[in-house]
Amino acid sequence: MNSQFVILFSDGACSGNPGPGGWAAVMQRQSNVFEIGGFEPATTNNRMELLGCLEGLRKSLSFQSPIKYYTDSSYVLYGANQWIHGWKKRNWRTAENQPVLNQDLWQQLDRLLQDVPKEQIDWKYCKGHAGIPGNERCDEISVSLSLKKSIFLFNGSAKDYMWDLQTLPPDLPWPQMNSSKTKKVVFSYLSYINGKVYRDTDWKSCEARVKGRSGVQFKKTHSATEEMEVLKSWGLPGSTKFS
């Protein structure tokens, strides 16, 4: 294995959240820099963060060198290193027995990392918008792509690259996640019955729809973003109309 690290940054952005989104990854291996990115017409910020991680690691792992990976996403850090183990044990269900959001991408990441030694990837938290060149460049790419703006993706020698990826952030502790004891305001109650999706604003109305019926799915959400993620976890497009 090459003793020199691959430096990897990734990021994701969403115009509207939910809305059109972009993801980006920037990496340096020895004296070469690679930029990759993509666009999705209807997505969420978390999904774009995760896709940037997935594609960035896919590319970086092909170099078969240790990786210093920097992300400003708590969702990616905790999901990839802690939550995913419980999800797998519960057959991709959360501790609340709900389908894991963005399950398709988490499963791809799980397969990608299956045979990768744990010590090969050094997962590091990078504070966003703090002047770190790799993070700033990923943000620029992902935001531009989310807005459907044309942007050049660099692939060449580091000496011709305008950003200094060797300027790395200090080692920081991962940010603390919000306490699960904090009560969230309910945004909606979704139910999926016989091919139709219903949206209620109170549990009593949703309960009346689903009670005593087999084969139905229902889920409480706390934001428009979470609504879209629930729909996708049910195999439905984010633009699905409610009945």
C-alpha positions in Angstrom: 0.0 0.0 0.0 1.3 3.5 -0.9 2.5 5.2 2.3 1.2 8.6 1.1 -2.3 9.7 2.0 -5.0 10.6 -0.4 -6.6 13.9 0.8 -10.4 13.8 0.3 -13.0 16.5 0.8 -16.7 16.1 -0.1 -19.9 18.2 0.2 -23.5 18.4 -0.8 -25.9 21.2 -1.4 -29.6 21.5 -2.1 -31.5 24.5 -3.5 -34.6 24.5 -1.4 -34.0 21.3 0.6 -36.0 19.6 -0.8 -35.2 20.7 -4.3 -32.5 20.4 -7.0 -29.2 19.4 -5.5 -25.5 19.0 -6.2 -22.7 16.9 -4.7 -18.9 17.3 -5.0 -15.7 15.6 -4.0 -12.2 16.9 -4.4 -9.1 14.7 -3.8 -5.3 14.9 -4.1 -3.1 11.9 -4.6 0.6 12.7 -4.6 0.9 15.5 -7.2 -2.5 15.0 -8.9 -5.9 16.6 -8.1 -9.2 15.2 -9.1 -12.7 16.9 -8.9 -15.9 15.1 -9.4 -19.6 16.2 -9.0 -23.1 15.6 -10.0 -26.7 17.0 -10.1 -30.1 15.6 -9.0 -33.3 17.4 -9.9 -35.3 16.6 -6.8 -33.4 15.6 -3.6 -32.3 16.7 -0.1 -29.2 18.1 1.5 -28.4 14.9 3.5 -28.7 12.8 0.3 -26.3 15.1 -1.5 -23.9 15.0 1.4 -24.0 11.2 1.4 -23.6 10.9 -2.3 -20.5 13.2 -2.2 -19.1 10.9 0.4 -19.9 7.7 -1.5 -18.5 8.9 -4.9 -15.5 10.5 -3.3 -14.6 7.4 -1.4 -15.2 5.2 -4.4 -12.7 7.2 -6.4 -10.2 7.6 -3.6 -10.2 3.9 -2.7 -9.2 3.0 -6.3 -5.8 4.5 -5.5 -5.2 1.9 -2.8 -3.7 4.3 -0.4 -4.6 5.5 3.1 -7.3 8.3 3.0 -7.7 11.4 5.1 -11.3 12.2 4.6 -12.8 15.5 5.6 -16.5 16.3 5.7 -18.7 19.0 7.5 -21.6 16.6 7.7 -22.5 15.0 11.0 -25.0 12.9 9.2 -22.2 11.3 7.1 -19.8 10.9 10.0 -22.2 9.3 12.5 -24.1 7.4 9.9 -21.1 5.7 8.3 -19.3 4.9 11.6 -22.0 4.3 14.2 -25.6 4.2 13.1 -25.1 1.9 10.1 -24.2 -1.0 12.3 -27.6 -0.9 14.2 -29.4 -0.3 10.9 -28.0 -3.5 9.4 -28.8 -5.5 12.5 -32.4 -4.3 12.3 -32.7 -5.1 8.6 -32.3 -1.4 7.6 -34.8 -0.1 10.2 -34.1 2.7 12.7 -34.4 2.2 16.4 -38.0 3.5 16.1 -38.6 0.6 13.6 -38.9 3.0 10.6 -37.2 2.5 7.2 -33.7 4.1 7.1 -33.8 7.2 4.9 -31.5 7.1 1.9 -31.2 3.4 2.4 -30.1 2.8 -1.2 -27.0 5.0 -0.7 -26.2 3.6 2.7 -26.3 0.1 1.3 -23.9 1.1 -1.5 -21.5 2.7 1.0 -21.7 -0.4 3.2 -20.8 -2.7 0.2 -18.0 -0.3 -0.8 -16.4 -0.4 2.6 -17.0 -4.1 3.3 -13.4 -5.3 2.6 -11.7 -2.0 3.4 -9.5 -2.1 6.6 -10.8 0.3 9.2 -7.5 2.1 9.5 -7.4 2.9 5.7 -9.9 5.8 6.1 -9.3 8.5 8.7 -12.8 10.1 9.1 -12.4 13.8 10.1 -14.8 16.6 10.9 -14.2 19.8 8.9 -16.1 22.9 9.9 -17.9 24.3 6.9 -17.3 27.8 5.6 -14.2 28.3 7.7 -11.8 29.0 4.9 -10.4 25.5 4.4 -9.6 25.3 0.7 -10.8 21.8 0.1 -14.1 22.4 1.8 -14.7 25.7 0.2 -14.1 24.3 -3.3 -16.5 21.4 -2.7 -19.1 23.9 -1.5 -18.6 26.0 -4.6 -19.0 23.0 -6.9 -22.0 21.5 -5.2 -23.8 24.8 -4.9 -23.2 25.6 -8.6 -24.4 22.2 -9.7 -27.5 22.5 -7.5 -28.3 25.8 -9.3 -27.6 24.2 -12.7 -24.7 26.5 -13.3 -21.9 25.3 -15.5 -18.6 24.7 -13.6 -15.3 23.3 -14.7 -14.1 20.2 -12.9 -10.3 20.1 -12.6 -8.3 16.9 -13.3 -4.6 17.5 -13.5 -1.4 18.5 -11.7 -1.6 20.1 -8.2 0.9 22.8 -9.4 -1.8 24.0 -11.8 -4.6 23.9 -9.3 -5.7 27.2 -7.7 -6.6 25.7 -4.3 -4.0 24.4 -1.8 -5.5 21.1 -0.6 -2.5 20.6 1.7 -3.9 23.3 3.9 -5.8 21.0 6.2 -8.2 21.9 9.1 -7.1 21.3 12.7 -8.2 18.0 14.3 -11.6 18.7 15.7 -14.0 16.6 17.8 -17.1 15.5 15.9 -20.0 17.8 16.6 -22.5 16.6 19.1 -25.8 15.5 17.7 -29.1 17.0 19.0 -30.4 15.2 22.0 -33.1 12.7 21.2 -34.9 14.0 24.3 -35.6 17.3 22.5 -39.2 17.4 21.4 -39.6 18.0 17.7 -42.6 19.8 16.2 -44.6 17.4 14.0 -44.8 18.6 10.4 -47.1 15.9 8.9 -48.3 12.3 9.1 -47.8 10.4 5.8 -49.6 7.2 4.9 -49.3 4.9 1.8 -52.4 2.9 1.1 -53.2 0.9 -2.0 -50.8 3.0 -4.2 -52.0 6.4 -2.9 -50.1 8.7 -0.5 -52.1 10.7 2.0 -50.9 13.7 4.1 -52.5 14.6 7.5 -51.5 17.3 9.9 -52.7 15.3 13.0 -52.3 11.8 14.2 -56.0 11.2 14.8 -56.8 11.7 11.1 -53.9 9.5 10.0 -54.8 6.8 12.6 -58.3 6.7 11.2 -56.9 5.9 7.7 -54.5 3.2 8.7 -56.1 1.5 11.8 -57.1 -2.1 11.1 -55.7 -2.1 7.6 -52.9 -4.5 6.6 -50.0 -3.7 4.3 -50.1 0.0 4.8 -47.1 2.3 5.6 -47.2 5.4 7.7 -44.7 7.8 9.1 -44.5 11.0 11.2 -42.3 13.8 9.7 -40.8 16.9 11.1 -40.1 18.9 7.9 -40.6 19.1 4.2 -37.2 17.6 3.7 -38.1 14.6 5.9 -41.3 14.2 3.9 -39.3 13.8 0.7 -36.9 11.4 2.3 -39.8 9.3 3.6 -41.4 9.1 0.1 -38.0 8.0 -1.4 -37.7 5.3 1.3 -41.1 4.0 0.1 -39.7 3.9 -3.5 -41.7 6.9 -4.6 -40.5 10.1 -6.3 -40.1 13.2 -4.1 -42.6 15.0 -6.4 -45.4 12.5 -5.6 -48.7 14.3 -5.2 -50.8 13.6 -2.1 -54.4 12.2 -2.5 
